[in-house]
Amino acid sequence: MIALFGLVAGQAVVWYTGQFYVLFFLQTILRLDMFTANVLIAWSLILGTAGFVFFGSLSDRIGRKKIILAGCLLAVVTYFPVFKAITQLANPALHAAQQNTKVTVIADEKDCTFQFNPVGTAKFTSSCDVTKALLARSSVNYSVQYMPGAIPAKVQVGTTEIAGYETAKLTGDQIKTTPAAFTKSVNDALVAGGYPIAGQAAKGIIKMNGFFDIFNAQVFPLVLILTYLVLLVTMVYGPIAAALVELFPTRIRYTGMSLPYHIGNGWFGGLLPATSFAMIAQTGDPYYGLWYPIVIAGMTFVIGVLFVPENKDKDIFAEDTRR
């Protein structure tokens, strides 16, 4: 349990955020094309990969625990400003719209669910869920105003109000709006409010034409920021194998390493994109999903400081010698 919560859980979310969630963020939230997003990540990995060797070697001298927990702490402190800087560099029009255009969803709280869908099989069809998902996929920064009886949900973009639609049978004076008409009305209002919509070219959005097209004032700073995220990955991942080996006696080492490593990375790390998107859709804040890795990394920092021993000088063969 100490290995899982005091080392591996934080390592997992920092690793997945710096290599996988950031790719999801570039493509799904910022809507960079696949080639550009993958080239940016590739360059960050090329520049940052040496950190695995550096921090692994450094952990031999100053200790595993210090480096892993420092990586977790840096993630906690810097993830919000780093991801906002990524948005500002990669898609400045979207960043400006998020800051300047007020969007509100008015819905009945009973009509809304937490859109957690890790295996892609769940269906969210209520008017509130459809509205939130539409805005989240468009990277809109919106707030939610819960109002009893507000079914179907409505959207306010600035001073424009768009009536939602309900998939169930409507009664009374509710207005029936088709999904396509609703989507078009929302997108038209967002465009009027300055939001670039998926499928439309956004002003200033980064687009790379070749693998070496990185040496300009917009792309290169973004590559450096992404490289910083990779360096955090190398801080938590470079020393982790040695830290786990030294934490367990030979008799139970294989099981002791395997369980926390695979539970930590498979569950805490693997569920990160689905959990983060559900948190974004629930709150309307495109950065709210970062609270998931921040809280987990913060938990690991506290538990690691209090309970994880520093074993860099431990003789891992001592038990075999005694036997």
VOBA-1610 file (N, C-alpha, C; in pm, whole numbers, padded with zeros to 5 digits, always signed):
BEGIN
Met+00082-00121+00000Met+00000+00000+00000Met+00086+00127+00000Ile+00196+00122+00077Ile+00285+00239+00079Ile+00351+00256-00057Ala+00390+00145-00120Ala+00450+00154-00254Ala+00351+00210-00355Leu+00224+00166-00345Leu+00122+00211-00439Leu+00091+00359-00422Phe+00057+00399-00299Phe+00011+00536-00276Phe+00124+00634-00252Gly+00240+00584-00207Gly+00351+00675-00177Gly+00454+00687-00287Leu+00442+00605-00393Leu+00535+00614-00505Leu+00465+00602-00640Val+00399+00488-00664Val+00356+00454-00800Val+00237+00536-00848Ala+00141+00564-00761Ala+00022+00639-00806Ala+00061+00776-00862Gly+00147+00848-00789Gly+00193+00978-00839Gly+00276+00965-00964Gln+00365+00865-00966Gln+00445+00841-01086Gln+00355+00816-01207Ala+00247+00738-01186Ala+00158+00702-01296Ala+00089+00824-01355Val+00031+00909-01271Val-00045+01023-01325Val+00047+01127-01387Val+00167+01144-01332Val+00262+01237-01393Val+00308+01184-01528Trp+00334+01053-01535Trp+00375+00991-01661Trp+00264+01003-01765Tyr+00142+00964-01730Tyr+00033+00966-01827Tyr-00003+01109-01867Thr+00007+01202-01775Thr-00023+01341-01810Thr+00080+01396-01908Gly+00207+01369-01883Gly+00315+01426-01963Gly+00332+01364-02099Gln+00280+01242-02120Gln+00298+01178-02251Gln+00166+01146-02321Phe+00062+01112-02248Phe-00061+01067-02312Phe-00173+01171-02301Tyr-00197+01222-02179Tyr-00306+01320-02166Tyr-00274+01447-02244Val-00148+01487-02247Val-00116+01609-02321Val-00141+01591-02470Leu-00121+01470-02522Leu-00154+01444-02663Leu-00305+01452-02684Phe-00382+01393-02592Phe-00528+01405-02594Phe-00568+01552-02587Phe-00503+01628-02502Phe-00534+01770-02484Phe-00508+01848-02613Leu-00394+01822-02678Leu-00361+01893-02802Leu-00461+01863-02913Gln-00501+01737-02924Gln-00587+01699-03035Gln-00736+01723-03006Thr-00780+01686-02886Thr-00924+01692-02856Thr-00967+01827-02802Ile-00889+01884-02713Ile-00926+02012-02652Ile-00882+02130-02739Leu-00758+02127-02785Leu-00706+02239-02866Leu-00725+02220-03015Arg-00760+02098-03056Arg-00797+02065-03194Arg-00682+02086-03293Leu-00561+02054-03251Leu-00451+02049-03346Leu-00467+01925-03432Asp-00423+01932-03557Asp-00432+01814-03642Asp-00338+01705-03590Met-00366+01581-03628Met-00295+01466-03574Met-00144+01474-03600Phe-00106+01514-03722Phe+00037+01521-03756Phe+00108+01621-03666Thr+00053+01740-03653Thr+00116+01844-03572Thr+00129+01801-03428Ala+00020+01747-03370Ala+00024+01707-03229Ala+00128+01598-03206Asn+00133+01499-03295Asn+00227+01389-03276Asn+00372+01433-03297Val+00395+01526-03389Val+00531+01576-03409Val+00577+01657-03288Leu+00489+01737-03232Leu+00524+01814-03112Leu+00561+01720-02997Ile+00483+01615-02976Ile+00514+01519-02870Ile+00643+01445-02902Ala+00662+01410-03028Ala+00786+01339-03066Ala+00909+01423-03035Trp+00906+01551-03067Trp+01020+01639-03038Trp+01042+01652-02887Ser+00936+01660-02811Ser+00953+01671-02666Ser+01016+01544-02610Leu+00981+01429-02666Leu+01041+01303-02621Leu+01188+01295-02662Ile+01219+01341-02783Ile+01358+01341-02828Ile+01444+01427-02736Leu+01394+01544-02703Leu+01471+01637-02620Leu+01473+01596-02473Gly+01369+01529-02428Gly+01360+01501-02286Gly+01401+01362-02242Thr+01417+01269-02337Thr+01441+01130-02300Thr+01569+01111-02220Ala+01670+01191-02244Ala+01794+01178-02168Ala+01771+01196-02018Gly+01661+01259-01982Gly+01629+01277-01841Gly+01612+01145-01767Phe+01567+01040-01837Phe+01555+00910-01772Phe+01690+00863-01717Val+01793+00875-01800Val+01927+00834-01759Val+01981+00928-01652Phe+01960+01058-01672Phe+02014+01157-01578Phe+01954+01139-01439Phe+01821+01133-01431Phe+01758+01124-01299Phe+01775+00985-01238Gly+01783+00882-01322Gly+01814+00750-01269Gly+01952+00747-01206Ser+02049+00809-01275Ser+02185+00815-01222Ser+02192+00904-01098Leu+02122+01017-01102Leu+02122+01107-00988Leu+02063+01040-00864Ser+01963+00954-00887Ser+01901+00886-00772Ser+01999+00791-00704Asp+02101+00744-00777Asp+02204+00660-00714Asp+02287+00740-00615Arg+02290+00870-00634Arg+02375+00954-00549Arg+02296+01023-00438Ile+02176+01073-00468Ile+02104+01150-00366Ile+01979+01079-00316Gly+01938+00970-00380Gly+01822+00896-00333Gly+01707+00897-00432Arg+01632+00787-00433Arg+01517+00774-00526Arg+01400+00862-00481Lys+01373+00854-00352Lys+01255+00920-00296Lys+01254+01069-00325Lys+01368+01134-00306Lys+01374+01280-00325Lys+01334+01319-00467Ile+01384+01245-00565Ile+01360+01283-00705Ile+01216+01254-00745Ile+01165+01137-00707Ile+01027+01102-00744Ile+00928+01200-00682Leu+00946+01230-00554Leu+00852+01320-00486Leu+00869+01464-00534Ala+00990+01503-00573Ala+01010+01636-00631Ala+00935+01649-00763Gly+00937+01543-00845Gly+00861+01545-00970Gly+00713+01557-00945Cys+00663+01486-00843Cys+00520+01497-00808Cys+00486+01638-00761Leu+00571+01696-00679Leu+00544+01831-00627Leu+00546+01935-00738Leu+00642+01924-00829Leu+00647+02018-00942Leu+00521+02007-01028Ala+00472+01885-01046Ala+00348+01867-01122Ala+00232+01938-01053Val+00221+01921-00923Val+00113+01985-00846Val+00117+02136-00863Val+00235+02192-00857Val+00251+02338-00857Val+00237+02398-00996Thr+00277+02326-01100Thr+00291+02388-01232Thr+00190+02343-01337Tyr+00112+02239-01315Tyr+00026+02188-01422Tyr-00072+02293-01474Phe-00137+02367-01387Phe-00235+02466-01436Phe-00170+02574-01522Pro-00065+02643-01476Pro-00004+02744-01563Pro+00057+02685-01689Val+00112+02564-01683Val+00173+02503-01800Val+00068+02473-01907Phe-00045+02414-01870Phe-00146+02380-01970Phe-00216+02504-02024Lys-00229+02607-01943Lys-00285+02732-01996Lys-00188+02797-02094Ala-00058+02786-02067Ala+00042+02838-02161Ala+00040+02759-02291Ile+00018+02628-02283Ile+00007+02545-02403Ile-00110+02592-02488Thr-00225+02619-02426Thr-00341+02668-02499Thr-00312+02801-02566Gln-00250+02891-02494Gln-00223+03025-02547Gln-00129+03019-02667Leu-00032+02928-02664Leu+00062+02916-02776Leu+00003+02838-02893Ala-00066+02729-02863Ala-00112+02639-02969Ala-00237+02689-03039Asn-00330+02750-02964Asn-00456+02795-03022Asn-00496+02927-02956Pro-00431+03037-02995Pro-00457+03166-02928Pro-00601+03215-02940Ala-00669+03184-03051Ala-00808+03227-03066Ala-00897+03158-02964Leu-00873+03030-02942Leu-00949+02956-02841Leu-00920+03010-02703His-00794+03037-02673His-00757+03092-02542His-00829+03224-02516Ala-00833+03311-02617Ala-00899+03442-02602Ala-01049+03424-02579Ala-01111+03332-02653Ala-01255+03311-02637Ala-01287+03256-02498Gln-01203+03165-02448Gln-01225+03110-02314Gln-01219+03218-02207Gln-01135+03319-02230Gln-01121+03425-02133Gln-01233+03530-02142Asn-01286+03552-02263Asn-01370+03669-02286Asn-01518+03642-02309Thr-01554+03519-02347Thr-01693+03490-02382Thr-01759+03407-02273Lys-01865+03461-02213Lys-01934+03390-02105Lys-02037+03295-02164Val-02028+03168-02123Val-02121+03065-02168Val-02179+02996-02045Thr-02312+02980-02043Thr-02379+02919-01928Thr-02476+02812-01976Val-02474+02699-01908Val-02573+02593-01931Val-02676+02602-01818Ile-02802+02611-01856Ile-02912+02615-01759Ile-02985+02482-01768Ala-02981+02404-01658Ala-03034+02268-01663Ala-03089+02227-01528Asp-03171+02125-01530Asp-03218+02061-01407Asp-03111+01961-01363Glu-03069+01970-01238Glu-02961+01884-01190Glu-02995+01736-01204Lys-03123+01702-01194Lys-03164+01562-01207Lys-03145+01510-01349Asp-03132+01602-01445Asp-03118+01564-01586Asp-02972+01543-01624Cys-02881+01570-01529Cys-02738+01568-01560Cys-02671+01449-01491Thr-02578+01384-01560Thr-02501+01274-01502Thr-02352+01302-01519Phe-02271+01227-01443Phe-02126+01237-01453Phe-02081+01150-01570Gln-02029+01209-01676Gln-02006+01139-01802Gln-01873+01064-01803Phe-01863+00967-01711Phe-01744+00884-01701Phe-01763+00762-01792Asn-01680+00749-01894Asn-01702+00647-01996Asn-01569+00588-02042Pro-01499+00514-01952Pro-01364+00468-01985Pro-01356+00368-02098Val-01462+00289-02121Val-01457+00188-02228Val-01543+00226-02348Gly-01601+00345-02347Gly-01672+00397-02463Gly-01805+00331-02493Thr-01866+00264-02394Thr-01992+00195-02420Thr-02113+00266-02361Ala-02091+00357-02268Ala-02203+00427-02205Ala-02265+00529-02301Lys-02395+00549-02288Lys-02466+00646-02370Lys-02526+00753-02278Phe-02498+00879-02312Phe-02550+00991-02235Phe-02642+01070-02327Thr-02772+01055-02307Thr-02869+01107-02405Thr-02961+01214-02349Ser-02953+01247-02221Ser-03040+01353-02170Ser-02998+01487-02229Ser-03087+01584-02225Ser-03058+01714-02285Ser-02940+01781-02216Cys-02930+01765-02083Cys-02818+01823-02010Cys-02686+01760-02052Asp-02683+01626-02059Asp-02560+01557-02095Asp-02517+01588-02238Val-02614+01590-02329Val-02583+01621-02468Val-02526+01762-02480Thr-02586+01856-02409Thr-02541+01995-02414Thr-02400+02010-02358Lys-02375+01948-02242Lys-02243+01956-02181Lys-02137+01891-02270Ala-02169+01775-02327Ala-02072+01705-02412Ala-02040+01788-02536Leu-02141+01851-02594Leu-02120+01935-02712Leu-02025+02050-02680Leu-02047+02117-02567Leu-01962+02229-02529Leu-01822+02183-02491Ala-01813+02069-02420Ala-01682+02018-02381Ala-01599+01980-02502Arg-01662+01917-02601Arg-01589+01880-02723Arg-01546+02002-02802Ser-01615+02114-02784Ser-01576+02239-02850Ser-01481+02321-02765Ser-01436+02263-02651Ser-01338+02328-02562Ser-01390+02459-02505Val-01519+02466-02482Val-01581+02589-02432Val-01565+02597-02280Asn-01532+02713-02232Asn-01526+02739-02088Asn-01665+02787-02045Tyr-01740+02700-01980Tyr-01878+02734-01945Tyr-01904+02706-01797Ser-02007+02769-01747Ser-02053+02742-01611Ser-02190+02675-01620Val-02233+02614-01510Val-02361+02544-01507Val-02450+02607-01401Gln-02569+02643-01443Gln-02668+02698-01349Gln-02783+02597-01338Tyr-02796+02536-01221Tyr-02900+02436-01201Tyr-03031+02504-01163Met-03137+02465-01235Met-03268+02525-01212Met-03373+02414-01222Pro-03448+02389-01116Pro-03550+02283-01121Pro-03647+02303-01237Gly-03671+02193-01309Gly-03765+02199-01421Gly-03706+02247-01551Ala-03575+02278-01553Ala-03512+02328-01676Ala-03478+02211-01767Ile-03581+02147-01820Ile-03567+02038-01916Ile-03652+02072-02037Pro-03596+02079-02155Pro-03457+02054-02190Pro-03364+02166-02145Ala-03236+02132-02136Ala-03136+02230-02096Ala-03122+02339-02202Lys-03081+02458-02156Lys-03060+02571-02247Lys-02914+02617-02237Val-02871+02688-02340Val-02734+02742-02344Val-02742+02892-02365Gln-02669+02966-02285Gln-02655+03110-02306Gln-02511+03140-02347Val-02495+03197-02464Val-02363+03240-02513Val-02368+03392-02522Gly-02303+03458-02426Gly-02317+03602-02418Gly-02462+03636-02385Thr-02526+03709-02474Thr-02667+03745-02454Thr-02761+03657-02536Thr-02706+03562-02610Thr-02787+03475-02695Thr-02826+03349-02618Glu-02954+03314-02620Glu-03001+03194-02553Glu-03051+03095-02656Ile-03003+02969-02644Ile-03042+02863-02738Ile-03120+02757-02664Ala-03241+02730-02709Ala-03324+02627-02648Ala-03269+02490-02682Gly-03264+02402-02581Gly-03213+02268-02603Gly-03320+02175-02657Tyr-03286+02046-02662Tyr-03384+01949-02708Tyr-03383+01830-02614Glu-03490+01758-02612Glu-03506+01643-02524Glu-03533+01520-02609Thr-03461+01412-02579Thr-03479+01291-02659Thr-03609+01219-02625Ala-03660+01240-02503Ala-03787+01178-02465Ala-03904+01258-02522Lys-04024+01204-02503Lys-04143+01273-02553Lys-04165+01402-02477Leu-04190+01509-02550Leu-04209+01640-02489Leu-04356+01662-02455Thr-04376+01738-02350Thr-04513+01769-02308Thr-04525+01918-02285Gly-04647+01964-02270Gly-04671+02104-02236Gly-04622+02197-02345Asp-04557+02306-02300Asp-04516+02408-02396Asp-04367+02397-02432Gln-04306+02279-02408Gln-04166+02263-02445Gln-04151+02269-02597Ile-04038+02325-02638Ile-04012+02342-02781Ile-03928+02226-02830Lys-03971+02159-02933Lys-03895+02047-02986Lys-03794+02098-03087Thr-03667+02072-03057Thr-03558+02113-03145Thr-03480+01989-03184Thr-03447+01974-03310Thr-03373+01856-03354Thr-03228+01867-03309Pro-03159+01754-03290Pro-03018+01760-03251Pro-02932+01839-03347Ala-02953+01821-03476Ala-02872+01892-03575Ala-02895+02042-03567Ala-03021+02082-03553Ala-03053+02225-03544Ala-02997+02286-03417Phe-03005+02210-03308Phe-02950+02258-03181Phe-02798+02276-03191Thr-02730+02178-03246Thr-02584+02186-03261Thr-02546+02305-03347Lys-02616+02325-03457Lys-02585+02437-03545Lys-02608+02570-03475Ser-02717+02582-03399Ser-02746+02707-03329Ser-02638+02738-03225Val-02596+02635-03151Val-02491+02655-03052Val-02361+02694-03118Asn-02324+02623-03225Asn-02199+02655-03294Asn-02200+02794-03354Asp-02313+02834-03409Asp-02323+02970-03465Asp-02304+03075-03356Ala-02363+03052-03239Ala-02349+03147-03129Ala-02204+03150-03078Leu-02140+03032-03072Leu-02000+03027-03027Leu-01909+03099-03125Val-01931+03080-03253Val-01850+03150-03354Val-01867+03300-03340Ala-01991+03345-03319Ala-02015+03488-03298Ala-01945+03539-03173Gly-01927+03450-03074Gly-01857+03487-02952Gly-01707+03473-02959Gly-01655+03434-03075Gly-01509+03425-03092Gly-01451+03287-03083Tyr-01533+03185-03059Tyr-01481+03049-03048Tyr-01455+02989-03186Pro-01337+02932-03206Pro-01315+02852-03327Pro-01380+02716-03311Ile-01455+02672-03409Ile-01531+02548-03399Ile-01459+02438-03476Ala-01471+02316-03427Ala-01408+02202-03493Ala-01448+02196-03639Gly-01350+02171-03725Gly-01373+02167-03868Gly-01349+02301-03937Gln-01333+02407-03859Gln-01303+02538-03915Gln-01161+02577-03878Ala-01092+02641-03969Ala-00955+02684-03944Ala-00955+02796-03841Ala-00882+02776-03733Ala-00874+02876-03627Ala-00757+02969-03653Lys-00778+03097-03632Lys-00674+03195-03655Lys-00558+03173-03557Gly-00438+03156-03611Gly-00319+03145-03528Gly-00290+03007-03475Ile-00378+02908-03505Ile-00355+02774-03453Ile-00229+02714-03516Ile-00153+02642-03436Ile-00028+02583-03485Ile-00059+02472-03585Lys+00012+02477-03697Lys+00003+02371-03798Lys+00142+02350-03856Met+00195+02230-03839Met+00329+02199-03887Met+00320+02126-04021Asn+00408+02164-04112Asn+00409+02104-04246Asn+00517+01997-04262Gly+00608+01989-04166Gly+00715+01890-04173Gly+00772+01865-04035Phe+00848+01756-04023Phe+00899+01716-03893Phe+00995+01820-03836Phe+01069+01890-03920Phe+01168+01985-03872Phe+01116+02130-03870Asp+00986+02143-03884Asp+00924+02276-03887Asp+00896+02324-03744Ile+01001+02335-03664Ile+00982+02372-03523Ile+01051+02503-03486Phe+01135+02554-03575Phe+01216+02669-03536Phe+01148+02799-03574Asn+01036+02827-03507Asn+00973+02958-03521Asn+00922+03002-03385Ala+00881+03126-03376Ala+00851+03187-03245Ala+00730+03126-03177Gln+00645+03057-03251Gln+00526+02997-03189Gln+00550+02851-03152Val+00615+02776-03241Val+00629+02631-03220Val+00737+02598-03119Phe+00854+02661-03129Phe+00967+02621-03044Phe+00939+02640-02895Pro+00879+02753-02853Pro+00844+02763-02710Pro+00747+02654-02665Leu+00655+02615-02754Leu+00561+02508-02719Leu+00636+02376-02702Val+00732+02349-02790Val+00812+02227-02777Val+00887+02226-02644Leu+00939+02340-02602Leu+01011+02348-02475Leu+00918+02321-02356Ile+00795+02373-02363Ile+00699+02348-02255Ile+00663+02200-02248Leu+00642+02138-02365Leu+00612+01995-02369Leu+00732+01913-02320Thr+00852+01961-02349Thr+00972+01893-02300Thr+00979+01900-02148Tyr+00937+02011-02090Tyr+00931+02022-01944Tyr+00841+01914-01886Leu+00726+01890-01948Leu+00636+01785-01901Leu+00703+01648-01910Val+00779+01625-02017Val+00852+01499-02029Val+00959+01487-01921Leu+01025+01597-01889Leu+01126+01592-01783Leu+01064+01556-01648Leu+00942+01602-01622Leu+00873+01558-01501Leu+00850+01407-01505Val+00816+01357-01625Val+00800+01212-01641Val+00929+01140-01607Thr+01041+01191-01656Thr+01170+01124-01630Thr+01208+01131-01483Met+01167+01236-01413Met+01196+01245-01270Met+01126+01136-01191Val+01000+01109-01225Val+00924+01011-01147Val+00949+00869-01197Tyr+00986+00855-01324Tyr+00997+00721-01381Tyr+01140+00667-01380Gly+01236+00755-01396Gly+01375+00710-01398Gly+01417+00630-01276Pro+01384+00675-01154Pro+01426+00602-01034Pro+01327+00497-00984Ile+01208+00481-01049Ile+01102+00402-00987Ile+01137+00255-00975Ala+01203+00197-01075Ala+01235+00054-01069Ala+01328+00024-00952Ala+01435+00104-00938Ala+01528+00082-00827Ala+01458+00104-00694Ala+01371+00205-00685Ala+01300+00233-00560Ala+01213+00114-00519Leu+01145+00052-00614Leu+01058-00061-00581Leu+01139-00185-00547Val+01248-00208-00620Val+01334-00323-00589Val+01386-00315-00446Glu+01430-00197-00407Glu+01492-00179-00276Glu+01390-00176-00162Leu+01263-00163-00197Leu+01160-00151-00093Leu+01119-00287-00037Phe+01140-00396-00114Phe+01090-00528-00074Phe+01203-00627-00056Pro+01189-00717+00040Pro+01286-00827+00055Pro+01273-00926-00060Thr+01378-01004-00084Thr+01382-01095-00198Thr+01262-01189-00200Arg+01220-01238-00086Arg+01115-01338-00077Arg+00985-01293-00143Ile+00952-01165-00134Ile+00825-01115-00190Ile+00846-01005-00293Arg+00969-00991-00342Arg+01000-00876-00427Arg+00920-00875-00556Tyr+00907-00991-00622Tyr+00839-00994-00751Tyr+00694-00949-00737Thr+00623-01007-00639Thr+00483-00968-00615Thr+00475-00826-00561Gly+00567-00793-00469Gly+00565-00660-00409Gly+00582-00549-00511Met+00665-00571-00613Met+00682-00472-00719Met+00564-00472-00816Ser+00522-00592-00855Ser+00425-00604-00964Ser+00289-00547-00929Leu+00238-00578-00810Leu+00103-00533-00775Leu+00091-00380-00773Pro+00172-00308-00697Pro+00155-00162-00697Pro+00188-00100-00832Tyr+00286-00155-00903Tyr+00323-00094-01031Tyr+00208-00105-01131His+00148-00223-01144His+00045-00240-01246His-00089-00183-01204Ile-00121-00191-01076Ile-00244-00124-01029Ile-00228+00027-01043Gly-00113+00079-01002Gly-00091+00223-01009Gly-00096+00277-01149Asn-00023+00212-01241Asn-00020+00262-01378Asn-00145+00225-01456Gly-00196+00103-01434Gly-00313+00060-01509Gly-00439+00133-01471Trp-00459+00156-01339Trp-00582+00219-01293Trp-00568+00370-01275Phe-00472+00412-01194Phe-00457+00557-01170Phe-00415+00629-01299Gly-00324+00568-01373Gly-00279+00632-01497Gly-00373+00607-01612Gly-00416+00481-01630Gly-00497+00447-01746Gly-00632+00514-01750Leu-00689+00543-01635Leu-00821+00608-01631Leu-00813+00760-01641Leu-00694+00814-01654Leu-00678+00959-01649Leu-00755+01032-01761Pro-00741+00994-01890Pro-00813+01070-01994Pro-00964+01067-01976Ala-01020+00948-01948Ala-01166+00938-01932Ala-01215+01016-01812Thr-01141+01007-01702Thr-01181+01079-01580Thr-01171+01229-01601Ser-01064+01274-01662Ser-01044+01417-01683Ser-01152+01475-01774Phe-01188+01402-01883Phe-01293+01453-01971Phe-01426+01462-01898Ala-01457+01360-01815Ala-01583+01364-01740Ala-01585+01482-01644Met-01471+01513-01583Met-01464+01628-01492Met-01479+01759-01569Ile-01423+01765-01688Ile-01438+01885-01772Ile-01584+01905-01811Ala-01649+01797-01857Ala-01789+01807-01898Ala-01879+01843-01780Gln-01846+01792-01661Gln-01928+01818-01544Gln-01924+01964-01501Thr-01805+02024-01508Thr-01786+02159-01455Thr-01785+02268-01561Gly-01748+02232-01685Gly-01737+02332-01790Gly-01603+02401-01796Asp-01509+02362-01709Asp-01376+02422-01708Asp-01281+02331-01785Pro-01223+02377-01899Pro-01135+02292-01980Pro-01011+02244-01906Tyr-00979+02307-01793Tyr-00860+02268-01717Tyr-00895+02193-01588Tyr-01022+02174-01563Tyr-01063+02112-01437Tyr-01015+01967-01428Gly-01002+01901-01542Gly-00954+01763-01542Gly-00814+01748-01485Leu-00738+01857-01481Leu-00602+01850-01425Leu-00604+01826-01275Trp-00719+01850-01211Trp-00726+01823-01067Trp-00705+01675-01038Tyr-00740+01589-01132Tyr-00720+01445-01109Tyr-00572+01413-01090Pro-00482+01442-01185Pro-00340+01413-01158Pro-00282+01497-01045Ile-00330+01619-01027Ile-00275+01704-00921Ile-00306+01645-00784Val-00430+01602-00763Val-00467+01545-00633Val-00391+01415-00608Ile-00382+01329-00709Ile-00311+01201-00691Ile-00163+01226-00666Ala-00101+01316-00743Ala+00041+01346-00722Ala+00064+01409-00586Gly-00029+01496-00542Gly-00018+01556-00409Gly-00031+01452-00299Met-00123+01357-00317Met-00137+01248-00220Met-00007+01168-00211Thr+00052+01135-00326Thr+00177+01059-00326Thr+00288+01137-00258Phe+00293+01267-00280Phe+00398+01348-00216Phe+00386+01340-00063Val+00266+01357-00012Val+00246+01356+00134Val+00275+01219+00191Ile+00217+01115+00132Ile+00239+00979+00183Ile+00385+00938+00168Gly+00445+00976+00055Gly+00585+00942+00034Gly+00677+01006+00136Val+00653+01134+00164Val+00736+01204+00263Val+00723+01138+00400Leu+00602+01098+00437Leu+00577+01047+00571Leu+00616+00900+00589Phe+00597+00817+00485Phe+00604+00673+00508Phe+00705+00597+00421Val+00749+00654+00309Val+00840+00579+00222Val+00983+00594+00272Pro+01053+00485+00299Pro+01192+00495+00342Pro+01284+00520+00223Glu+01400+00579+00250Glu+01502+00596+00147Glu+01599+00479+00156Asn+01603+00398+00049Asn+01678+00273+00053Asn+01792+00267-00049Lys+01840+00381-00095Lys+01939+00378-00204Lys+02066+00303-00166Asp+02100+00299-00039Asp+02223+00231+00004Asp+02195+00093+00061Lys+02072+00046+00045Lys+02035-00084+00100Lys+02099-00197+00019Asp+02150-00298+00088Asp+02206-00417+00023Asp+02090-00513-00007Ile+02048-00518-00131Ile+01931-00599-00167Ile+01963-00748-00167Phe+02090-00785-00155Phe+02127-00926-00151Phe+02152-00974-00009Ala+02135-00883+00089Ala+02169-00920+00227Ala+02085-01037+00276Glu+01955-01037+00240Glu+01869-01146+00285Glu+01914-01279+00228Asp+01957-01283+00099Asp+02004-01405+00038Asp+02131-01454+00108Thr+02219-01359+00147Thr+02343-01395+00214Thr+02317-01459+00349Arg+02219-01403+00423Arg+02186-01459+00555Arg+02129-01600+00542Arg+02053-01624+00436Arg+01992-01755+00418Arg+02096-01854+00366
//
